[in-house]
Amino acid sequence: MKDFFEMMNRYSEIDASERIKKGQKFSYAKLLIDPIYNFLVRYFYRLGILDGWRGFVLSYLMAVYHLIVWVKVGEKALRASAYEDAIAAFCQGIELARALADKTAAAQQEAELQTALGCALIASRGFAVPEVGQAFNRARELCEEFGQTRLLVLALSGLDIFHGCRAEYDQEREAGERCLKLAQQ
């Protein structure tokens, strides 16, 4: 049974991700109806009833599997929504930071927000999307211009990961070496 539940957890994660990729959206109706429907199909239509209590248990466990899949689809949708909200807030904060009169304070605020934006973009859209590189690169430019070493290390680390995921190894090495030099100072 332990192996079955571990396998159920693993496969339900994959199944939930596949459903999201296909554009299927979470709904409470699916959460309630799909497991019941799958139980009825497996137990009666596919003749699980002929296997006695074993057929009943298997049909029940597969209904639980479908319930778990839809719960995971809902969790993933909720997480993705939260990251998109964070991305929008960071973008709005960047625009507000650019409007500050004190250019040094504006640059520091924008660099912090660009770094946070890069991290949120990674979580939401992946390591290699161009927006990630743009956010970390802008943070790097601001940090170099105004001498913000702590944030520069974060920006260079983000660029290192970004370029590595895109197989841009020369840029990855350059960012990594600069980050190492800063850390050794």
N, CA, C and O of each residue as an XYZ file, in Angstrom:
740
protein
N       0.822     -1.194      0.000
C       0.000      0.000      0.000
C       0.868      1.261      0.000
O       0.552      2.242     -0.673
N       1.969      1.222      0.766
C       2.846      2.382      0.840
C       3.349      2.751     -0.552
O       3.357      3.923     -0.930
N       3.772      1.732     -1.313
C       4.261      1.982     -2.666
C       3.163      2.571     -3.545
O       3.415      3.463     -4.356
N       1.944      2.065     -3.375
C       0.825      2.577     -4.164
C       0.597      4.063     -3.880
O       0.392      4.843     -4.809
N       0.631      4.460     -2.609
C       0.389      5.862     -2.260
C       1.531      6.766     -2.722
O       1.299      7.903     -3.134
N       2.755      6.264     -2.655
C       3.880      7.047     -3.178
C       3.754      7.231     -4.679
O       3.999      8.316     -5.205
N       3.371      6.162     -5.364
C       3.177      6.234     -6.804
C       2.005      7.169     -7.137
O       2.073      7.941     -8.094
N       0.942      7.095     -6.346
C      -0.213      7.965     -6.556
C       0.195      9.430     -6.415
O      -0.222     10.269     -7.213
N       0.990      9.736     -5.428
C       1.442     11.105     -5.218
C       2.300     11.584     -6.390
O       2.132     12.702     -6.877
N       3.213     10.734     -6.833
C       4.098     11.077     -7.941
C       3.308     11.296     -9.231
O       3.479     12.310     -9.907
N       2.448     10.344     -9.562
C       1.694     10.433    -10.806
C       0.642     11.544    -10.771
O       0.366     12.161    -11.799
N       0.060     11.802     -9.612
C      -0.927     12.877     -9.539
C      -0.269     14.234     -9.765
O      -0.890     15.136    -10.326
N       0.976     14.387     -9.335
C       1.728     15.626     -9.589
C       1.941     15.811    -11.087
O       1.748     16.903    -11.621
N       2.338     14.740    -11.753
C       2.551     14.790    -13.208
C       1.234     15.051    -13.921
O       1.169     15.883    -14.825
N       0.192     14.346    -13.520
C      -1.128     14.493    -14.141
C      -1.654     15.920    -13.968
O      -2.209     16.489    -14.908
N      -1.488     16.497    -12.791
C      -1.944     17.867    -12.551
C      -1.195     18.851    -13.447
O      -1.801     19.760    -14.014
N       0.115     18.672    -13.574
C       0.909     19.553    -14.436
C       0.481     19.423    -15.887
O       0.388     20.423    -16.599
N       0.222     18.206    -16.330
C      -0.232     17.989    -17.710
C      -1.594     18.633    -17.964
O      -1.816     19.215    -19.026
N      -2.492     18.532    -17.007
C      -3.811     19.151    -17.174
C      -3.696     20.662    -17.275
O      -4.412     21.289    -18.056
N      -2.806     21.247    -16.497
C      -2.603     22.694    -16.557
C      -2.016     23.083    -17.913
O      -2.431     24.077    -18.510
N      -1.043     22.294    -18.403
C      -0.445     22.579    -19.716
C      -1.486     22.512    -20.822
O      -1.405     23.259    -21.798
N      -2.465     21.622    -20.679
C      -3.524     21.480    -21.678
C      -4.591     22.562    -21.536
O      -5.535     22.615    -22.324
N      -4.439     23.429    -20.525
C      -5.378     24.525    -20.349
C      -6.581     24.197    -19.486
O      -7.511     24.999    -19.402
N      -6.588     23.045    -18.845
C      -7.702     22.704    -17.971
C      -7.607     23.527    -16.700
O      -6.529     23.672    -16.124
N      -8.714     24.054    -16.272
C      -8.743     24.927    -15.106
C      -9.454     24.234    -13.944
O     -10.325     23.385    -14.133
N      -9.052     24.626    -12.748
C      -9.659     24.094    -11.532
C     -11.081     24.615    -11.390
O     -11.366     25.773    -11.695
N     -11.958     23.754    -10.927
C     -13.297     24.180    -10.520
C     -13.768     23.222     -9.429
O     -13.361     22.062     -9.376
N     -14.628     23.733     -8.572
C     -15.147     22.876     -7.503
C     -16.027     21.769     -8.069
O     -16.116     20.684     -7.493
N     -16.675     22.043     -9.196
C     -17.495     21.005     -9.819
C     -16.622     19.823    -10.241
O     -16.980     18.669    -10.006
N     -15.477     20.110    -10.865
C     -14.569     19.036    -11.263
C     -14.036     18.300    -10.034
O     -13.907     17.076    -10.036
N     -13.733     19.055     -8.997
C     -13.212     18.467     -7.770
C     -14.213     17.473     -7.173
O     -13.810     16.442     -6.634
N     -15.495     17.769     -7.264
C     -16.519     16.897     -6.683
C     -16.992     15.818     -7.648
O     -17.181     14.671     -7.242
N     -17.187     16.164     -8.911
C     -17.808     15.242     -9.861
C     -16.816     14.239    -10.452
O     -17.143     13.060    -10.591
N     -15.607     14.694    -10.801
C     -14.652     13.813    -11.475
C     -14.314     12.559    -10.666
O     -14.299     11.471    -11.241
N     -14.043     12.658     -9.356
C     -13.769     11.419     -8.606
C     -14.962     10.456     -8.574
O     -14.793      9.243     -8.699
N     -16.154     11.003     -8.405
C     -17.354     10.146     -8.372
C     -17.557      9.482     -9.724
O     -17.817      8.281     -9.806
N     -17.437     10.266    -10.773
C     -17.589      9.735    -12.130
C     -16.583      8.609    -12.385
O     -16.942      7.552    -12.905
N     -15.323      8.847    -12.015
C     -14.295      7.836    -12.237
C     -14.539      6.575    -11.414
O     -14.263      5.471    -11.881
N     -15.054      6.727    -10.195
C     -15.399      5.555     -9.394
C     -16.479      4.739    -10.101
O     -16.353      3.524    -10.253
N     -17.542      5.420    -10.529
C     -18.653      4.715    -11.172
C     -18.226      4.018    -12.459
O     -18.620      2.880    -12.713
N     -17.429      4.693    -13.263
C     -16.950      4.084    -14.508
C     -16.085      2.865    -14.214
O     -16.269      1.808    -14.816
N     -15.143      3.014    -13.290
C     -14.217      1.919    -12.995
C     -14.954      0.737    -12.330
O     -14.676     -0.419    -12.648
N     -15.859      1.014    -11.441
C     -16.491     -0.059    -10.678
C     -17.595     -0.764    -11.458
O     -17.713     -1.988    -11.412
N     -18.414      0.026    -12.185
C     -19.542     -0.600    -12.887
C     -19.254     -0.833    -14.367
O     -19.387     -1.959    -14.846
N     -18.868      0.193    -15.091
C     -18.686      0.068    -16.537
C     -17.499     -0.828    -16.880
O     -17.576     -1.654    -17.790
N     -16.397     -0.656    -16.142
C     -15.219     -1.491    -16.394
C     -15.233     -2.774    -15.569
O     -14.242     -3.503    -15.530
N     -16.340     -3.042    -14.921
C     -16.633     -4.304    -14.241
C     -15.728     -4.601    -13.048
O     -15.400     -5.757    -12.783
N     -15.330     -3.558    -12.337
C     -14.598     -3.772    -11.096
C     -15.453     -4.504    -10.081
O     -14.934     -5.142     -9.165
N     -16.755     -4.411    -10.243
C     -17.681     -5.085     -9.332
C     -17.475     -6.598     -9.338
O     -17.734     -7.267     -8.338
N     -17.009     -7.136    -10.464
C     -16.787     -8.573    -10.568
C     -15.583     -9.036     -9.741
O     -15.438    -10.228     -9.470
N     -14.723     -8.099     -9.343
C     -13.549     -8.445     -8.531
C     -13.832     -8.358     -7.038
O     -12.916     -8.470     -6.224
N     -15.088     -8.162     -6.677
C     -15.465     -8.129     -5.268
C     -14.893     -6.925     -4.543
O     -14.847     -5.817     -5.079
N     -14.452     -7.166     -3.298
C     -13.961     -6.052     -2.487
C     -12.692     -5.437     -3.081
O     -12.442     -4.244     -2.908
N     -11.877     -6.257     -3.791
C     -10.667     -5.712     -4.411
C     -11.026     -4.702     -5.508
O     -10.384     -3.658     -5.625
N     -12.020     -5.004     -6.286
C     -12.483     -4.082     -7.332
C     -13.040     -2.805     -6.734
O     -12.833     -1.713     -7.264
N     -13.753     -2.954     -5.615
C     -14.290     -1.778     -4.930
C     -13.156     -0.894     -4.403
O     -13.171      0.321     -4.597
N     -12.179     -1.506     -3.741
C     -11.058     -0.750     -3.161
C     -10.266     -0.053     -4.259
O      -9.923      1.121     -4.120
N      -9.970     -0.760     -5.350
C      -9.217     -0.148     -6.444
C     -10.006      1.008     -7.058
O      -9.442      2.064     -7.344
N     -11.296      0.811     -7.258
C     -12.129      1.884     -7.818
C     -12.152      3.087     -6.882
O     -12.081      4.231     -7.331
N     -12.252      2.828     -5.589
C     -12.249      3.901     -4.593
C     -10.915      4.644     -4.595
O     -10.886      5.875     -4.594
N      -9.810      3.894     -4.599
C      -8.493      4.526     -4.584
C      -8.256      5.365     -5.846
O      -7.628      6.422     -5.782
N      -8.748      4.902     -6.965
C      -8.595      5.688     -8.195
C      -9.465      6.947     -8.155
O      -9.101      7.972     -8.731
N     -10.608      6.869     -7.479
C     -11.423      8.071     -7.292
C     -10.676      9.075     -6.407
O     -10.698     10.278     -6.666
N     -10.019      8.571     -5.366
C      -9.200      9.430     -4.504
C      -8.068     10.045     -5.316
O      -7.736     11.215     -5.128
N      -7.476      9.271     -6.212
C      -6.413      9.776     -7.087
C      -6.918     10.983     -7.886
O      -6.240     12.008     -7.961
N      -8.087     10.860     -8.472
C      -8.633     11.968     -9.271
C      -8.948     13.180     -8.393
O      -8.797     14.320     -8.831
N      -9.376     12.942     -7.178
C      -9.580     14.037     -6.235
C      -8.252     14.751     -5.957
O      -8.189     15.981     -5.967
N      -7.210     13.984     -5.714
C      -5.892     14.554     -5.436
C      -5.384     15.360     -6.635
O      -4.808     16.434     -6.462
N      -5.593     14.847     -7.835
C      -5.153     15.569     -9.036
C      -5.799     16.940     -9.090
O      -5.118     17.935     -9.338
N      -7.114     17.009     -8.859
C      -7.799     18.307     -8.956
C      -7.409     19.231     -7.819
O      -7.373     20.447     -8.005
N      -7.116     18.690     -6.647
C      -6.617     19.522     -5.547
C      -5.269     20.128     -5.946
O      -5.024     21.309     -5.701
N      -4.401     19.329     -6.556
C      -3.090     19.831     -6.981
C      -3.219     20.850     -8.109
O      -2.461     21.819     -8.151
N      -4.157     20.649     -9.012
C      -4.398     21.648    -10.068
C      -4.793     22.978     -9.419
O      -4.314     24.038     -9.821
N      -5.669     22.912     -8.416
C      -6.086     24.127     -7.711
C      -4.936     24.790     -6.980
O      -4.808     26.014     -7.007
N      -4.089     23.990     -6.321
C      -2.937     24.549     -5.605
C      -1.970     25.229     -6.563
O      -1.469     26.317     -6.278
N      -1.709     24.588     -7.696
C      -0.785     25.162     -8.677
C      -1.354     26.450     -9.266
O      -0.613     27.408     -9.488
N      -2.641     26.481     -9.517
C      -3.264     27.695    -10.053
C      -3.184     28.833     -9.042
O      -2.941     29.983     -9.408
N      -3.387     28.510     -7.781
C      -3.306     29.522     -6.726
C      -1.893     30.079     -6.611
O      -1.706     31.291     -6.506
N      -0.891     29.187     -6.632
C       0.506     29.641     -6.566
C       0.858     30.513     -7.758
O       1.490     31.557     -7.599
N       0.453     30.090     -8.959
C       0.761     30.860    -10.163
C       0.109     32.231    -10.096
O       0.710     33.226    -10.502
N      -1.099     32.289     -9.593
C      -1.802     33.567     -9.455
C      -1.084     34.486     -8.484
O      -0.986     35.689     -8.728
N      -0.583     33.940     -7.389
C       0.131     34.757     -6.401
C       1.409     35.329     -6.997
O       1.737     36.490     -6.754
N       2.136     34.526     -7.777
C       3.358     35.029     -8.403
C       3.048     36.119     -9.421
O       3.775     37.107     -9.514
N       1.984     35.947    -10.175
C       1.624     36.969    -11.158
C       1.234     38.275    -10.463
O       1.550     39.359    -10.953
N       0.552     38.171     -9.328
C       0.229     39.371     -8.541
C       1.496     40.037     -8.032
O       1.602     41.264     -8.044
N       2.457     39.238     -7.586
C       3.730     39.787     -7.102
C       4.481     40.470     -8.239
O       5.044     41.548     -8.050
N       4.492     39.858     -9.405
C       5.174     40.446    -10.560
C       4.563     41.804    -10.898
O       5.280     42.771    -11.156
N       3.242     41.864    -10.895
C       2.569     43.148    -11.181
C       2.924     44.198    -10.123
O       3.149     45.362    -10.453
N       2.974     43.785     -8.858
C       3.314     44.725     -7.786
C       4.757     45.209     -7.913
O       5.033     46.391     -7.707
N       5.677     44.309     -8.250
C       7.075     44.714     -8.428
C       7.210     45.690     -9.598
O       7.950     46.669     -9.503
N       6.509     45.432    -10.686
C       6.563     46.342    -11.845
C       6.025     47.720    -11.479
O       6.588     48.739    -11.879
N       4.951     47.747    -10.731
C       4.390     49.024    -10.280
C       5.369     49.732     -9.340
O       5.545     50.947     -9.434
N       6.000     48.990     -8.445
C       6.985     49.564     -7.536
C       8.184     50.132     -8.284
O       8.724     51.168     -7.894
N       8.605     49.464     -9.354
C       9.723     49.947    -10.168
C       9.378     51.294    -10.783
O      10.202     52.209    -10.788
N       8.170     51.414    -11.298
C       7.748     52.699    -11.880
C       7.721     53.797    -10.818
O       8.126     54.929    -11.084
N       7.251     53.470     -9.633
C       7.225     54.458     -8.555
C       8.637     54.831     -8.105
O       8.911     55.997     -7.820
N       9.530     53.847     -8.042
C      10.909     54.119     -7.628
C      11.597     55.048     -8.624
O      12.366     55.921     -8.223
N      11.332     54.874     -9.894
C      11.949     55.720    -10.925
C      11.516     57.175    -10.793
O      12.209     58.077    -11.265
N      10.381     57.404    -10.156
C       9.852     58.770    -10.011
C      10.419     59.497     -8.788
O      10.147     60.683     -8.603
N      11.199     58.811     -7.955
C      11.769     59.456     -6.764
C      12.755     60.554     -7.173
O      13.481     60.420     -8.158
N      12.765     61.631     -6.403
C      13.652     62.763     -6.689
C      15.107     62.421     -6.396
O      15.999     62.797     -7.158
N      15.351     61.718     -5.307
C      16.714     61.331     -4.923
C      17.130     60.145     -5.809
O      16.641     59.029     -5.633
N      18.033     60.401     -6.756
C      18.406     59.375     -7.740
C      19.131     58.185     -7.115
O      18.985     57.061     -7.596
N      19.902     58.404     -6.063
C      20.585     57.295     -5.401
C      19.565     56.385     -4.719
O      19.639     55.163     -4.841
N      18.614     56.983     -4.003
C      17.561     56.200     -3.344
C      16.692     55.500     -4.385
O      16.282     54.355     -4.195
N      16.413     56.199     -5.488
C      15.609     55.609     -6.560
C      16.313     54.393     -7.146
O      15.684     53.363     -7.389
N      17.635     54.513     -7.374
C      18.393     53.400     -7.944
C      18.430     52.208     -6.995
O      18.303     51.062     -7.424
N      18.604     52.480     -5.710
C      18.644     51.386     -4.741
C      17.291     50.680     -4.678
O      17.226     49.451     -4.675
N      16.216     51.458     -4.628
C      14.875     50.863     -4.590
C      14.614     50.050     -5.850
O      14.122     48.923     -5.787
N      14.954     50.640     -7.002
C      14.700     49.915     -8.253
C      15.536     48.647     -8.335
O      15.040     47.615     -8.786
N      16.802     48.704     -7.905
C      17.661     47.509     -7.941
C      17.072     46.399     -7.067
O      17.054     45.236     -7.469
N      16.593     46.755     -5.878
C      15.974     45.753     -5.005
C      14.722     45.168     -5.646
O      14.496     43.958     -5.599
N      13.913     46.034     -6.242
C      12.681     45.568     -6.883
C      12.973     44.736     -8.128
O      12.280     43.750     -8.382
N      13.981     45.111     -8.906
C      14.337     44.331    -10.097
C      14.826     42.935     -9.699
O      14.508     41.946    -10.359
N      15.599     42.868     -8.617
C      16.076     41.573     -8.129
C      14.901     40.707     -7.673
O      14.836     39.523     -8.004
N      13.990     41.287     -6.928
C      12.797     40.551     -6.476
C      11.935     40.142     -7.669
O      11.382     39.043     -7.694
N      11.823     41.035     -8.663
C      11.065     40.718     -9.872
C      11.685     39.523    -10.593
O      10.969     38.629    -11.045
N      13.018     39.507    -10.701
C      13.685     38.376    -11.349
C      13.372     37.064    -10.655
O      13.122     36.055    -11.314
N      13.383     37.068     -9.336
C      13.074     35.845     -8.570
C      11.624     35.405     -8.777
O      11.352     34.216     -8.944
N      10.701     36.359     -8.767
C       9.286     36.023     -8.992
C       9.057     35.500    -10.406
O       8.262     34.583    -10.612
N       9.750     36.080    -11.374
C       9.632     35.609    -12.758
C      10.150     34.175    -12.892
O       9.563     33.363    -13.607
N      11.250     33.868    -12.203
C      11.776     32.499    -12.234
C      10.731     31.530    -11.689
O      10.470     30.489    -12.292
N      10.143     31.869    -10.564
C       9.160     30.977     -9.932
C       7.909     30.808    -10.787
O       7.312     29.733    -10.819
N       7.520     31.872    -11.476
C       6.276     31.840    -12.234
C       6.447     31.338    -13.661
O       5.624     30.563    -14.149
N       7.518     31.777    -14.339
C       7.627     31.522    -15.773
C       8.831     30.690    -16.178
O       8.913     30.224    -17.314
N       9.770     30.500    -15.252
C      10.929     29.674    -15.562
C      12.222     30.472    -15.548
O      12.220     31.703    -15.574
N      13.325     29.738    -15.505
C      14.643     30.347    -15.371
C      15.103     31.078    -16.628
O      15.850     32.051    -16.531
N      14.676     30.632    -17.796
C      15.307     31.085    -19.032
C      14.489     32.083    -19.839
O      14.877     32.413    -20.960
N      13.371     32.577    -19.311
C      12.587     33.546    -20.092
C      13.348     34.874    -20.146
O      14.007     35.247    -19.175
N      13.264     35.585    -21.261
C      14.038     36.823    -21.425
C      13.794     37.860    -20.329
O      14.705     38.612    -19.982
N      12.584     37.912    -19.784
C      12.275     38.902    -18.750
C      13.146     38.724    -17.503
O      13.466     39.699    -16.823
N      13.529     37.475    -17.206
C      14.398     37.207    -16.059
C      15.749     37.879    -16.284
O      16.260     38.570    -15.403
N      16.322     37.673    -17.461
C      17.605     38.286    -17.785
C      17.525     39.805    -17.772
O      18.449     40.473    -17.308
N      16.425     40.352    -18.280
C      16.257     41.808    -18.298
C      16.204     42.374    -16.878
O      16.813     43.406    -16.595
N      15.482     41.706    -15.999
C      15.353     42.194    -14.622
C      16.699     42.168    -13.900
O      17.094     43.155    -13.279
N      17.403     41.035    -13.984
C      18.688     40.938    -13.291
C      19.743     41.845    -13.937
O      20.600     42.395    -13.245
N      19.677     41.995    -15.246
C      20.640     42.866    -15.924
C      20.421     44.324    -15.532
O      21.389     45.051    -15.309
N      19.175     44.758    -15.445
C      18.885     46.133    -15.011
C      19.340     46.340    -13.565
O      19.899     47.386    -13.236
N      19.109     45.366    -12.719
C      19.574     45.454    -11.329
C      21.098     45.564    -11.297
O      21.645     46.351    -10.524
N      21.783     44.783    -12.129
C      23.246     44.838    -12.196
C      23.719     46.227    -12.618
O      24.639     46.783    -12.017
N      23.091     46.784    -13.650
C      23.473     48.123    -14.127
C      23.330     49.168    -13.023
O      24.221     49.992    -12.815
N      22.213     49.126    -12.328
C      21.982     50.092    -11.253
C      22.983     49.922    -10.115
O      23.489     50.906     -9.576
N      23.265     48.686     -9.756
C      24.212     48.425     -8.663
C      25.617     48.889     -9.020
O      26.326     49.436     -8.175
N      26.019     48.674    -10.260
C      27.346     49.120    -10.702
C      27.426     50.645    -10.722
O      28.440     51.232    -10.345
N      26.351     51.266    -11.162
C      26.335     52.727    -11.266
C      26.400     53.390     -9.894
O      27.053     54.422     -9.742
N      25.741     52.820     -8.903
C      25.658     53.453     -7.586
C      26.409     52.682     -6.496
O      26.249     52.987     -5.313
N      27.232     51.680     -6.875
C      28.095     50.995     -5.928
C      27.389     50.182     -4.860
O      27.783     50.233     -3.695
N      26.380     49.450     -5.214
C      25.630     48.628     -4.261
C      26.109     47.176     -4.360
O      25.532     46.377     -5.098
N      27.148     46.846     -3.626
C      27.803     45.541     -3.743
C      26.897     44.391     -3.330
O      26.862     43.366     -4.012
N      26.163     44.534     -2.232
C      25.301     43.445     -1.749
C      24.287     43.044     -2.813
O      24.115     41.858     -3.097
N      23.619     44.028     -3.398
C      22.627     43.728     -4.434
C      23.298     43.278     -5.730
O      22.726     42.496     -6.488
N      24.501     43.768     -5.982
C      25.217     43.363     -7.194
C      25.487     41.864     -7.174
O      25.372     41.202     -8.206
N      25.844     41.321     -6.015
C      26.073     39.870     -5.898
C      24.790     39.113     -6.229
O      24.835     38.102     -6.929
N      23.657     39.584     -5.741
C      22.374     38.924     -6.042
C      22.041     39.010     -7.530
O      21.606     38.030     -8.135
N      22.250     40.193     -8.115
C      21.961     40.368     -9.533
C      22.861     39.480    -10.387
O      22.392     38.850    -11.335
N      24.154     39.427    -10.055
C      25.085     38.584    -10.811
C      24.758     37.105    -10.634
O      24.892     36.327    -11.578
N      24.331     36.710     -9.441
C      23.922     35.314     -9.218
C      22.715     34.974    -10.090
O      22.652     33.900    -10.687
N      21.759     35.900    -10.155
C      20.590     35.699    -11.008
C      20.972     35.588    -12.478
O      20.436     34.749    -13.202
N      21.903     36.441    -12.919
C      22.362     36.382    -14.313
C      23.125     35.083    -14.583
O      23.012     34.508    -15.666
N      23.893     34.630    -13.611
C      24.631     33.376    -13.750
C      23.661     32.222    -14.011
O      23.859     31.430    -14.932
N      22.634     32.140    -13.208
C      21.630     31.071    -13.365
C      20.890     31.225    -14.694
O      20.694     30.252    -15.422
N      20.483     32.456    -15.001
C      19.751     32.732    -16.243
C      20.549     32.269    -17.459
O      20.034     31.529    -18.297
N      21.801     32.703    -17.555
C      22.615     32.350    -18.722
C      22.937     30.859    -18.753
O      23.006     30.269    -19.831
N      23.133     30.246    -17.599
C      23.382     28.810    -17.560
C      22.212     28.014    -18.096
O      22.408     27.040    -18.823
N      20.996     28.410    -17.750
C      19.799     27.708    -18.227
C      19.566     27.904    -19.722
O      18.901     27.095    -20.369
N      20.115     28.972    -20.255
C      19.983     29.236    -21.695
C      21.191     28.728    -22.479
O      21.299     28.961    -23.683
N      22.098     28.032    -21.789
C      23.320     27.485    -22.393
C      24.184     28.597    -22.991
O      24.852     28.391    -24.003
N      24.168     29.765    -22.367
C      25.020     30.889    -22.768
C      26.203     30.897    -21.797
O      26.268     31.700    -20.866
N      27.124     29.983    -22.049
C      28.153     29.678    -21.059
C      29.191     30.781    -20.875
O      29.720     30.942    -19.775
N      29.495     31.542    -21.924
C      30.451     32.641    -21.760
C      29.901     33.702    -20.807
O      30.604     34.164    -19.909
N      28.640     34.082    -21.011
C      28.015     35.067    -20.127
C      27.851     34.503    -18.712
O      27.995     35.225    -17.725
N      27.550     33.205    -18.629
C      27.409     32.573    -17.315
C      28.732     32.624    -16.558
O      28.771     32.973    -15.378
N      29.816     32.272    -17.252
C      31.129     32.280    -16.615
C      31.505     33.694    -16.175
O      32.026     33.885    -15.076
N      31.240     34.689    -17.032
C      31.562     36.078    -16.691
C      30.814     36.525    -15.434
O      31.408     37.119    -14.535
N      29.523     36.241    -15.374
C      28.737     36.627    -14.190
C      29.216     35.879    -12.953
O      29.330     36.465    -11.876
N      29.495     34.597    -13.101
C      29.966     33.801    -11.970
C      31.315     34.265    -11.444
O      31.526     34.326    -10.233
N      32.234     34.595    -12.360
C      33.559     35.065    -11.940
C      33.472     36.426    -11.245
O      34.167     36.661    -10.256
N      32.629     37.313    -11.752
C      32.451     38.621    -11.113
C      31.849     38.465     -9.731
O      32.235     39.162     -8.792
N      30.903     37.551     -9.611
C      30.267     37.295     -8.307
C      31.296     36.737     -7.331
O      31.305     37.121     -6.161
N      32.158     35.841     -7.791
C      33.193     35.255     -6.945
C      34.183     36.333     -6.476
O      34.568     36.359     -5.307
N      34.581     37.202     -7.374
C      35.515     38.290     -7.010
C      34.913     39.196     -5.941
O      35.595     39.602     -5.000
N      33.639     39.504     -6.097
C      32.980     40.348     -5.097
C      32.903     39.641     -3.741
O      33.079     40.264     -2.694
N      32.646     38.364     -3.776
C      32.532     37.599     -2.529
C      33.879     37.499     -1.821
O      33.930     37.418     -0.594
N      34.961     37.504     -2.581
C      36.291     37.374     -1.996
C      36.816     38.692     -1.432
O      37.803     38.691     -0.697
N      36.183     39.802     -1.756
C      36.634     41.118     -1.256
C      36.281     41.320      0.189
O      36.587     42.367      0.759
